[in-house]
Amino acid sequence: MEKEKQKELREQLMPALQCKYDEFRLLGYKQVTMDQIWDCLVQKKWKNFKEERKLFELVNDILSLQIGEYMSFITMQSYKEQRSSGNDDLEAVLNELL
């Protein structure tokens, strides 16, 4: 997905993103950010779609995002960052997440 289209789409989907953000915060996940939720959707749920999806399908994807999917994505992102910085110590990654 190109950057300009992504920005426009994100603006259209902001109410659904805000709803999901609020839901995760209410569940006690205070470290959640809208940017991370968006990145999770773009890189995980929407990465393999070649054709354009309808707005209601995208809203459904946002609202059906589970906390487990999100936390898995964040954990992998953190691990990739640790590896790219040359420090792939698993304990350091776990301590960062906790």
Backbone as numpy.savetxt, mean C-alpha at the origin, in Angstrom:
# Nx Ny Nz CAx CAy CAz Cx Cy Cz
1.51 1.89 -14.76 0.66 3.06 -14.76 1.56 4.30 -14.76
1.31 5.22 -15.66 2.15 6.41 -15.73 1.83 7.37 -14.59
2.81 8.19 -14.24 2.74 9.06 -13.05 1.58 10.04 -13.10
1.37 10.70 -14.24 0.32 11.71 -14.34 -1.06 11.08 -14.17
-1.25 9.93 -14.80 -2.53 9.22 -14.68 -2.73 8.74 -13.25
-1.64 8.27 -12.63 -1.71 7.82 -11.25 -2.15 8.95 -10.31
-1.60 10.13 -10.53 -1.93 11.28 -9.69 -3.41 11.64 -9.82
-3.91 11.67 -11.04 -5.31 12.00 -11.29 -6.23 10.93 -10.68
-5.86 9.68 -10.87 -6.65 8.58 -10.33 -6.66 8.61 -8.80
-5.52 8.92 -8.21 -5.45 8.99 -6.74 -6.38 10.06 -6.20
-6.47 11.18 -6.88 -7.38 12.24 -6.46 -8.83 11.77 -6.52
-9.18 11.04 -7.57 -10.54 10.52 -7.70 -10.86 9.50 -6.61
-9.85 8.72 -6.22 -10.06 7.64 -5.26 -9.80 8.05 -3.81
-9.52 9.32 -3.59 -9.16 9.79 -2.25 -10.21 9.45 -1.18
-11.52 9.58 -1.44 -12.49 9.21 -0.38 -12.36 7.74 0.05
-12.16 6.84 -0.89 -11.99 5.42 -0.55 -10.67 5.20 0.18
-9.61 5.86 -0.26 -8.32 5.76 0.43 -8.41 6.26 1.85
-9.10 7.38 2.03 -9.27 7.95 3.37 -10.04 6.99 4.27
-11.05 6.35 3.72 -11.85 5.37 4.46 -10.98 4.20 4.92
-10.15 3.68 4.02 -9.28 2.54 4.36 -8.23 2.97 5.38
-7.67 4.16 5.22 -6.70 4.71 6.16 -7.33 4.81 7.56
-8.52 5.36 7.63 -9.22 5.49 8.92 -9.50 4.13 9.54
-9.89 3.17 8.70 -10.16 1.81 9.20 -8.92 1.20 9.84
-7.78 1.28 9.16 -6.54 0.72 9.70 -6.13 1.43 10.99
-6.32 2.75 11.03 -5.98 3.50 12.25 -6.90 3.09 13.41
-8.17 2.88 13.12 -9.10 2.44 14.16 -8.76 1.05 14.70
-8.16 0.23 13.85 -7.73 -1.10 14.27 -6.44 -1.06 15.09
-5.86 0.15 15.23 -4.68 0.30 16.08 -3.36 0.39 15.33
-3.40 0.43 14.02 -2.18 0.52 13.22 -1.86 1.99 12.97
-1.21 2.61 13.94 -0.96 4.05 13.90 0.14 4.45 12.92
0.97 3.51 12.48 2.07 3.82 11.57 1.63 3.84 10.10
0.39 3.53 9.83 -0.14 3.49 8.46 -0.13 4.89 7.85
0.26 4.96 6.57 0.17 6.23 5.84 -0.62 6.01 4.55
-1.19 7.08 4.06 -1.94 7.00 2.80 -1.00 6.63 1.65
0.21 7.17 1.67 1.17 6.85 0.62 1.49 5.37 0.59
1.64 4.75 1.75 1.94 3.32 1.80 0.77 2.50 1.31
-0.44 2.91 1.68 -1.62 2.19 1.19 -1.68 2.28 -0.33
-1.46 3.47 -0.86 -1.48 3.67 -2.31 -0.41 2.81 -2.99
0.81 2.85 -2.44 1.91 2.06 -3.01 1.58 0.57 -3.00
0.97 0.11 -1.92 0.57 -1.30 -1.81 -0.41 -1.65 -2.92
-1.39 -0.81 -3.14 -2.38 -1.08 -4.18 -1.75 -1.08 -5.56
-0.93 -0.07 -5.84 -0.32 0.06 -7.18 0.65 -1.07 -7.44
1.48 -1.40 -6.45 2.53 -2.39 -6.67 2.08 -3.83 -6.45
1.00 -4.02 -5.72 0.57 -5.38 -5.43 -0.73 -5.75 -6.15
-1.79 -5.00 -5.92 -3.10 -5.36 -6.49 -3.23 -5.00 -7.96
-2.64 -3.88 -8.37 -2.88 -3.38 -9.72 -1.69 -3.56 -10.66
-0.66 -4.23 -10.24 0.55 -4.28 -11.07 0.40 -5.13 -12.32
-0.47 -6.12 -12.34 -0.58 -7.04 -13.48 -1.74 -6.73 -14.43
-2.44 -5.63 -14.20 -3.59 -5.32 -15.05 -3.14 -4.53 -16.26
-3.40 -5.08 -17.44 -3.01 -4.44 -18.69 -4.10 -3.49 -19.19
-5.36 -3.88 -19.04 -6.44 -3.03 -19.51 -6.85 -2.06 -18.40
-7.50 -1.00 -18.81 -7.95 0.00 -17.85 -9.11 -0.56 -17.03
-9.05 -0.33 -15.74 -10.11 -0.83 -14.87 -11.11 0.27 -14.59
-12.33 -0.14 -14.33 -13.40 0.81 -14.04 -13.23 1.35 -12.62
-13.75 2.54 -12.39 -13.60 3.21 -11.11 -14.17 2.37 -9.96
-15.32 1.76 -10.17 -15.93 0.97 -9.10 -15.07 -0.25 -8.75
-14.34 -0.80 -9.73 -13.44 -1.92 -9.45 -12.26 -1.48 -8.60
-11.74 -0.29 -8.88 -10.63 0.24 -8.10 -11.07 0.55 -6.67
-12.25 1.12 -6.52 -12.79 1.40 -5.18 -12.96 0.09 -4.42
-13.47 -0.93 -5.09 -13.63 -2.23 -4.46 -12.28 -2.80 -4.01
-11.25 -2.65 -4.84 -9.92 -3.11 -4.47 -9.42 -2.40 -3.21
-9.65 -1.11 -3.14 -9.21 -0.34 -1.97 -9.95 -0.81 -0.72
-11.25 -0.87 -0.82 -12.06 -1.21 0.36 -11.89 -2.67 0.79
-11.47 -3.53 -0.13 -11.28 -4.94 0.23 -9.85 -5.26 0.67
-8.96 -4.26 0.65 -7.59 -4.47 1.10 -7.59 -4.87 2.57
-6.98 -6.01 2.85 -6.92 -6.52 4.23 -5.64 -6.05 4.91
-5.69 -5.93 6.22 -4.52 -5.47 6.96 -3.36 -6.44 6.79
-3.63 -7.71 6.66 -2.58 -8.71 6.45 -1.84 -8.48 5.14
-2.58 -8.17 4.07 -1.96 -7.87 2.78 -1.07 -6.63 2.89
-1.61 -5.62 3.55 -0.87 -4.37 3.71 0.41 -4.59 4.53
0.30 -5.30 5.65 1.47 -5.53 6.51 2.50 -6.39 5.80
2.07 -7.35 5.01 2.99 -8.17 4.22 3.76 -7.30 3.24
3.06 -6.41 2.57 3.69 -5.50 1.63 4.71 -4.61 2.32
4.35 -4.03 3.46 5.24 -3.13 4.20 6.47 -3.89 4.69
6.27 -5.11 5.16 7.39 -5.93 5.63 8.37 -6.20 4.49
7.86 -6.56 3.32 8.73 -6.82 2.17 9.44 -5.56 1.72
8.75 -4.44 1.73 9.38 -3.17 1.35 10.52 -2.83 2.31
10.28 -3.03 3.59 11.31 -2.76 4.59 12.52 -3.67 4.40
12.24 -4.94 4.12 13.33 -5.88 3.90 14.13 -5.51 2.66
13.45 -5.11 1.58 14.15 -4.70 0.36 15.02 -3.48 0.61
14.51 -2.53 1.39 15.30 -1.34 1.72 16.54 -1.71 2.53
16.38 -2.64 3.46 17.51 -3.09 4.27 18.56 -3.75 3.40
18.13 -4.58 2.48 19.07 -5.28 1.59 19.79 -4.31 0.67
19.06 -3.34 0.16 19.68 -2.38 -0.76 20.67 -1.47 -0.05
20.49 -1.28 1.25 21.43 -0.46 2.01 22.64 -1.28 2.46
22.65 -2.57 2.13 23.79 -3.42 2.48 23.66 -4.07 3.84
22.58 -3.81 4.52 22.36 -4.39 5.85 21.12 -5.27 5.78
21.32 -6.57 5.55 20.17 -7.47 5.43 19.94 -8.29 6.70
20.29 -7.73 7.82 20.10 -8.39 9.09 18.61 -8.48 9.41
18.08 -9.68 9.44 16.65 -9.89 9.66 16.19 -9.34 11.00
17.02 -9.45 12.01 16.63 -8.95 13.33 16.44 -7.44 13.30
17.30 -6.74 12.58 17.16 -5.29 12.46 15.85 -4.92 11.78
15.47 -5.70 10.78 14.20 -5.47 10.09 13.04 -5.67 11.04
13.07 -6.77 11.79 11.99 -7.05 12.73 11.89 -5.96 13.81
13.03 -5.51 14.30 13.03 -4.46 15.32 12.46 -3.17 14.77
12.73 -2.88 13.49 12.18 -1.69 12.87 10.67 -1.77 12.77
10.15 -2.94 12.47 8.72 -3.12 12.32 7.98 -3.12 13.66
8.65 -3.57 14.69 8.02 -3.63 16.01 8.29 -2.37 16.72
